[in-house]
Amino acid sequence: MDTLYVIYNDVINSLSNFLYTYILIILLVVGGIYFTIRTRFVQFRYFLESIRVILQPSTDKANVSAFQTLMVSTASRVGTGNIAGISTAICVGGMGAVFWMWITALLGSATAFVEGTMAQIYKKRAADGSCYGGPAYYIEQALKKRWLGVLFALVMILTYMVGFNLVASFNIADSFKAFDFYHPKLTPLIVGILVAALFLLCISGGGKQIAKITAVMVPAMGALYFVVTLYVVVTHVTLIPSVFAGIFANAFDFKAIFGGFVGSAVMQGIKRGLFSNEAGIGAAACAAGSAGVSHPVKQGLVQVLSVFIDTILVCTATAMLLLCSGVEFNEDIAGMPYVQAAMESTMGEFGVIFITVALFLFAFTTLLGNFYYAETGLSYLCREAPARGLKYLQRGIATVVVVLGAVMELNTVWNTADVLMGLMAIINIPVLVYLLKPALRCLQDYTRQKREGDDPVFRARDIDLKEKTDFWQ
């Protein structure tokens, strides 16, 4: 068993390095630039509009509101990647990794806009009147390629139910290393079992129950975390200029970058940025497809705001907390140990307890949001009618994954998640490029109606949409 584990580690590590060195860095950056230009910088032009949109109630009582979809997509985006992921990026890639996370988010928000809009255009109507959608659906409906939609759904289930939830569970267990009672064999297993039991209890309520839970937990979690990080930054305000100088200097240290690209600021920034905001991998579009809004662009803008909250706000807050703490970072303390050391140096024992609780809340809401996407993938595979036994099997496997993640190693869980989400991007981004015209026409229609002083309402015929849709007729 140990030999197989070692072989798996070697294979997944090599595959991760290959994907991010030769394929994904080009796909994500070039794709983000392309969508930014084609949408005429929609993520900047309509940023204030995105805030207005989330405050609007759902136009259909059968569907969740724009705010609830923001919370579901943010619950998945804002998680362990925003705390332990930032620590790992800085410890492995240096301070410059923060800059490349910003770039990934700013460019990726345009990609998130396109996939969110596409999910709304091609969303499907359920028997109870609610709606659902995502990449698998717009792939099948617009490209007429069911097999590609099935492939995407399978990879999405593996990414969220296995890859991302291994990371979330691992980081919850890893956060207990700072306490005296920690036992390297027993503590991770006990934590894994307890978290898995709570996770199973929550997911038994289904997708709408998950939306209700995250709508309460995410705002409270984020507000409290910001208060503490703001306190740390304010009490170390004199260090901020040197921190920003270090971020920019390290970001453009090309000799260091190309001397060892695998551990460079660029690769670590893109890896952890993508893991954190998920722009381009397509799953957040599943939440976008479930919203009741009057125009698809509104959900595209909600996804822009979600990426902004995740990376520009939460990730930056964590980076400032770490880099202003004065604690020296290195690869040996990557992950939660660096975060806890930073909190202890600034707030004492209370800081360690607080960040452990915060990490648990971030990670647990991530577990719930991730499973929502895994359920969506299963529904697509079974044409919206998975058998009850299959649902129970999925919940059982997901629960076992939570236990396994708690007892695995750092490199194994991160590399597994990186490879799986990379495969999602490899499928989704080329599809978005090919199907971009409907999203652009939709944006033009939205802009026209706003100029005329209307609250935009979408009709498929207004953009000459060829495919018949369940909505917008």
FENUR-V147203 format. One record per backbone hydrogen bond with DSSP energy under -1.0 kcal/mol. NH is the residue of the N-H (numbers start at 1). CO is the residue of the C=O. E is the energy in kcal/mol with one decimal. If there is no record, write none. Layout:
nh->NH co->CO e->E
nh->NH co->CO e->E
This chain:
nh->5 co->1 e->-2.0
nh->6 co->2 e->-2.1
nh->7 co->3 e->-2.4
nh->8 co->4 e->-2.6
nh->9 co->5 e->-2.3
nh->10 co->6 e->-2.2
nh->11 co->7 e->-2.5
nh->12 co->8 e->-2.8
nh->13 co->9 e->-2.1
nh->14 co->10 e->-2.1
nh->15 co->11 e->-2.4
nh->16 co->12 e->-2.0
nh->17 co->13 e->-2.2
nh->18 co->14 e->-2.2
nh->19 co->15 e->-2.6
nh->20 co->16 e->-2.2
nh->21 co->17 e->-1.6
nh->22 co->18 e->-2.4
nh->23 co->19 e->-1.6
nh->24 co->19 e->-3.2
nh->27 co->23 e->-2.4
nh->28 co->24 e->-3.0
nh->29 co->25 e->-1.4
nh->30 co->26 e->-2.2
nh->31 co->27 e->-1.6
nh->32 co->28 e->-2.3
nh->33 co->29 e->-2.4
nh->34 co->30 e->-2.5
nh->35 co->31 e->-2.5
nh->36 co->32 e->-2.1
nh->37 co->33 e->-2.4
nh->38 co->34 e->-2.7
nh->39 co->35 e->-2.0
nh->40 co->37 e->-1.4
nh->41 co->36 e->-3.6
nh->44 co->41 e->-1.6
nh->45 co->41 e->-2.5
nh->46 co->42 e->-2.3
nh->50 co->46 e->-1.8
nh->51 co->47 e->-1.1
nh->52 co->48 e->-1.7
nh->53 co->49 e->-2.2
nh->54 co->50 e->-1.4
nh->56 co->53 e->-1.7
nh->59 co->292 e->-1.8
nh->63 co->60 e->-1.9
nh->64 co->290 e->-1.0
nh->69 co->65 e->-2.1
nh->70 co->66 e->-2.0
nh->71 co->67 e->-2.1
nh->72 co->68 e->-2.3
nh->73 co->69 e->-2.6
nh->74 co->70 e->-2.5
nh->75 co->71 e->-2.4
nh->76 co->72 e->-1.5
nh->77 co->73 e->-2.3
nh->78 co->74 e->-3.9
nh->82 co->79 e->-1.6
nh->85 co->80 e->-2.3
nh->87 co->83 e->-1.9
nh->88 co->84 e->-2.4
nh->89 co->85 e->-2.4
nh->90 co->86 e->-2.3
nh->91 co->87 e->-2.7
nh->92 co->88 e->-2.3
nh->93 co->89 e->-2.7
nh->94 co->90 e->-1.8
nh->97 co->94 e->-1.6
nh->98 co->95 e->-1.7
nh->100 co->96 e->-1.4
nh->101 co->97 e->-1.5
nh->102 co->98 e->-1.9
nh->103 co->99 e->-2.1
nh->104 co->100 e->-2.1
nh->105 co->101 e->-2.1
nh->106 co->102 e->-2.9
nh->107 co->103 e->-2.5
nh->108 co->104 e->-2.1
nh->109 co->105 e->-2.0
nh->110 co->107 e->-1.0
nh->112 co->108 e->-2.7
nh->113 co->109 e->-1.8
nh->114 co->110 e->-1.9
nh->115 co->111 e->-2.4
nh->116 co->112 e->-2.2
nh->117 co->113 e->-2.3
nh->118 co->114 e->-2.6
nh->119 co->115 e->-2.0
nh->120 co->116 e->-1.4
nh->121 co->117 e->-2.3
nh->122 co->118 e->-2.1
nh->123 co->120 e->-1.1
nh->124 co->132 e->-3.6
nh->126 co->130 e->-3.6
nh->129 co->126 e->-1.7
nh->132 co->124 e->-1.8
nh->138 co->134 e->-2.0
nh->139 co->135 e->-2.5
nh->140 co->136 e->-1.9
nh->141 co->137 e->-2.8
nh->142 co->138 e->-1.7
nh->143 co->139 e->-1.5
nh->149 co->145 e->-1.6
nh->150 co->146 e->-2.6
nh->151 co->147 e->-2.2
nh->152 co->148 e->-2.4
nh->153 co->149 e->-2.4
nh->154 co->150 e->-2.4
nh->155 co->151 e->-2.3
nh->156 co->152 e->-2.6
nh->157 co->153 e->-2.3
nh->158 co->154 e->-2.1
nh->159 co->155 e->-2.7
nh->160 co->156 e->-2.6
nh->161 co->157 e->-2.3
nh->162 co->158 e->-1.2
nh->163 co->158 e->-2.5
nh->164 co->159 e->-3.7
nh->166 co->162 e->-2.2
nh->167 co->163 e->-1.5
nh->168 co->164 e->-2.3
nh->169 co->165 e->-2.2
nh->170 co->166 e->-2.5
nh->171 co->167 e->-2.4
nh->172 co->168 e->-1.6
nh->173 co->169 e->-2.1
nh->174 co->170 e->-3.0
nh->175 co->171 e->-1.4
nh->176 co->173 e->-1.4
nh->177 co->174 e->-1.6
nh->179 co->176 e->-1.6
nh->182 co->179 e->-1.6
nh->187 co->183 e->-1.7
nh->190 co->186 e->-2.7
nh->191 co->187 e->-2.9
nh->192 co->188 e->-2.6
nh->193 co->189 e->-2.2
nh->194 co->190 e->-2.3
nh->195 co->191 e->-2.8
nh->196 co->192 e->-2.3
nh->197 co->193 e->-2.0
nh->198 co->194 e->-2.0
nh->199 co->195 e->-2.6
nh->200 co->196 e->-2.5
nh->201 co->197 e->-1.8
nh->202 co->198 e->-1.8
nh->203 co->199 e->-2.5
nh->204 co->200 e->-1.0
nh->205 co->202 e->-1.5
nh->206 co->203 e->-1.5
nh->210 co->206 e->-1.8
nh->211 co->207 e->-2.0
nh->212 co->208 e->-1.8
nh->213 co->209 e->-2.3
nh->214 co->210 e->-2.7
nh->215 co->211 e->-1.7
nh->217 co->213 e->-2.4
nh->218 co->214 e->-2.3
nh->220 co->216 e->-1.1
nh->221 co->217 e->-2.8
nh->222 co->218 e->-2.7
nh->223 co->219 e->-2.5
nh->224 co->220 e->-2.0
nh->225 co->221 e->-2.0
nh->226 co->222 e->-2.2
nh->227 co->223 e->-1.9
nh->228 co->224 e->-1.7
nh->229 co->225 e->-2.4
nh->230 co->226 e->-2.7
nh->231 co->227 e->-1.8
nh->232 co->228 e->-2.2
nh->233 co->229 e->-2.5
nh->234 co->230 e->-2.8
nh->235 co->231 e->-2.3
nh->237 co->234 e->-1.3
nh->239 co->236 e->-2.2
nh->240 co->237 e->-1.2
nh->243 co->239 e->-2.1
nh->244 co->240 e->-2.6
nh->245 co->241 e->-2.2
nh->246 co->242 e->-2.2
nh->247 co->243 e->-2.2
nh->248 co->244 e->-2.3
nh->249 co->245 e->-2.4
nh->250 co->246 e->-2.3
nh->251 co->247 e->-1.8
nh->252 co->248 e->-1.2
nh->253 co->250 e->-1.2
nh->254 co->252 e->-1.8
nh->257 co->253 e->-2.2
nh->258 co->254 e->-2.7
nh->260 co->256 e->-1.0
nh->264 co->261 e->-1.6
nh->268 co->264 e->-2.4
nh->269 co->265 e->-2.5
nh->270 co->266 e->-2.5
nh->271 co->267 e->-3.0
nh->272 co->268 e->-2.6
nh->273 co->269 e->-2.0
nh->274 co->270 e->-2.7
nh->275 co->271 e->-2.4
nh->276 co->272 e->-2.0
nh->277 co->273 e->-2.9
nh->278 co->274 e->-2.2
nh->281 co->278 e->-1.5
nh->286 co->283 e->-2.1
nh->288 co->284 e->-1.8
nh->289 co->285 e->-2.0
nh->290 co->287 e->-1.3
nh->291 co->288 e->-1.2
nh->292 co->64 e->-2.3
nh->298 co->295 e->-1.5
nh->300 co->296 e->-1.5
nh->301 co->297 e->-2.4
nh->302 co->298 e->-1.5
nh->303 co->299 e->-1.8
nh->304 co->300 e->-1.4
nh->305 co->301 e->-2.1
nh->306 co->302 e->-2.0
nh->307 co->303 e->-2.0
nh->308 co->304 e->-2.0
nh->309 co->305 e->-2.7
nh->310 co->306 e->-2.3
nh->311 co->307 e->-2.6
nh->313 co->308 e->-1.7
nh->314 co->309 e->-2.4
nh->315 co->310 e->-1.7
nh->316 co->311 e->-1.2
nh->317 co->313 e->-2.3
nh->318 co->314 e->-2.2
nh->319 co->315 e->-2.5
nh->320 co->316 e->-2.7
nh->321 co->317 e->-2.3
nh->322 co->318 e->-2.5
nh->323 co->319 e->-2.9
nh->324 co->320 e->-2.1
nh->333 co->330 e->-1.4
nh->334 co->331 e->-1.3
nh->338 co->333 e->-1.5
nh->339 co->335 e->-1.3
nh->340 co->336 e->-3.1
nh->341 co->337 e->-2.1
nh->342 co->338 e->-2.2
nh->343 co->339 e->-2.3
nh->344 co->340 e->-2.4
nh->345 co->341 e->-2.0
nh->346 co->342 e->-1.0
nh->347 co->343 e->-3.0
nh->348 co->344 e->-1.6
nh->352 co->348 e->-1.1
nh->353 co->349 e->-2.1
nh->354 co->350 e->-3.0
nh->355 co->351 e->-2.4
nh->356 co->352 e->-1.6
nh->357 co->353 e->-2.2
nh->358 co->354 e->-3.0
nh->359 co->355 e->-2.5
nh->360 co->356 e->-1.9
nh->361 co->357 e->-2.3
nh->362 co->358 e->-2.9
nh->363 co->359 e->-3.1
nh->364 co->360 e->-3.0
nh->365 co->361 e->-2.2
nh->366 co->362 e->-1.6
nh->367 co->363 e->-2.3
nh->368 co->364 e->-1.8
nh->369 co->365 e->-2.7
nh->370 co->366 e->-2.9
nh->371 co->367 e->-1.8
nh->372 co->368 e->-1.7
nh->373 co->369 e->-1.3
nh->374 co->370 e->-1.9
nh->375 co->371 e->-2.6
nh->376 co->372 e->-1.7
nh->377 co->373 e->-2.1
nh->378 co->374 e->-2.0
nh->379 co->375 e->-2.4
nh->380 co->376 e->-1.9
nh->381 co->377 e->-2.1
nh->382 co->378 e->-2.0
nh->383 co->380 e->-1.7
nh->384 co->379 e->-4.3
nh->385 co->382 e->-1.3
nh->391 co->387 e->-2.1
nh->392 co->388 e->-2.3
nh->393 co->389 e->-2.2
nh->394 co->390 e->-2.4
nh->395 co->391 e->-2.3
nh->396 co->392 e->-2.4
nh->397 co->393 e->-2.7
nh->398 co->394 e->-2.6
nh->399 co->395 e->-2.0
nh->400 co->396 e->-2.1
nh->401 co->397 e->-2.4
nh->402 co->398 e->-1.5
nh->403 co->399 e->-1.4
nh->404 co->400 e->-2.5
nh->405 co->401 e->-2.8
nh->406 co->402 e->-1.1
nh->407 co->404 e->-1.2
nh->413 co->409 e->-2.1
nh->414 co->410 e->-2.2
nh->415 co->411 e->-2.3
nh->416 co->412 e->-2.0
nh->417 co->413 e->-2.1
nh->418 co->414 e->-2.6
nh->419 co->415 e->-2.3
nh->420 co->416 e->-2.1
nh->421 co->417 e->-2.5
nh->422 co->418 e->-1.7
nh->423 co->419 e->-1.9
nh->424 co->420 e->-1.5
nh->425 co->421 e->-1.9
nh->426 co->422 e->-2.0
nh->427 co->423 e->-1.4
nh->428 co->424 e->-2.9
nh->429 co->425 e->-2.2
nh->431 co->427 e->-1.0
nh->432 co->428 e->-2.2
nh->433 co->429 e->-2.2
nh->434 co->430 e->-2.1
nh->435 co->431 e->-2.2
nh->440 co->436 e->-2.1
nh->441 co->437 e->-2.7
nh->442 co->438 e->-2.1
nh->443 co->439 e->-2.0
nh->444 co->440 e->-2.3
nh->445 co->441 e->-2.2
nh->446 co->442 e->-2.1
nh->447 co->443 e->-2.6
nh->448 co->444 e->-2.4
nh->449 co->445 e->-2.1
nh->450 co->446 e->-2.2
nh->451 co->447 e->-2.3
nh->452 co->448 e->-1.4
nh->453 co->450 e->-1.5
nh->454 co->449 e->-2.5
nh->458 co->294 e->-2.8
nh->460 co->472 e->-3.3
nh->462 co->459 e->-1.7
nh->463 co->460 e->-1.4
nh->464 co->461 e->-1.0
nh->465 co->460 e->-1.8
